[in-house]
Amino acid sequence: MLNIGIYRSRKNKMIFGVCGGIAEHFDVKPMWVRLGTIVLAIVIPGVSVWPMVALYIALGLALPQRDDTYI
């Protein structure tokens, strides 16, 4: 498991909660992180959809889920 201060979100979750967890860590809206991920995957040359999907799945499996019992 990665321990870099970023967790998968339990509240802002669509699939694994990776974008929601990143948004909570940087205190931005999850919509902006999701939109940025889509822009990176589709618009920017050199970055394609499949590597971004693979990265998302890898982070979904590697990042721990946030434990909200003590917050």
Order of alpha helices (4+ residues) and beta strands (2+ residues): alpha-alpha-alpha
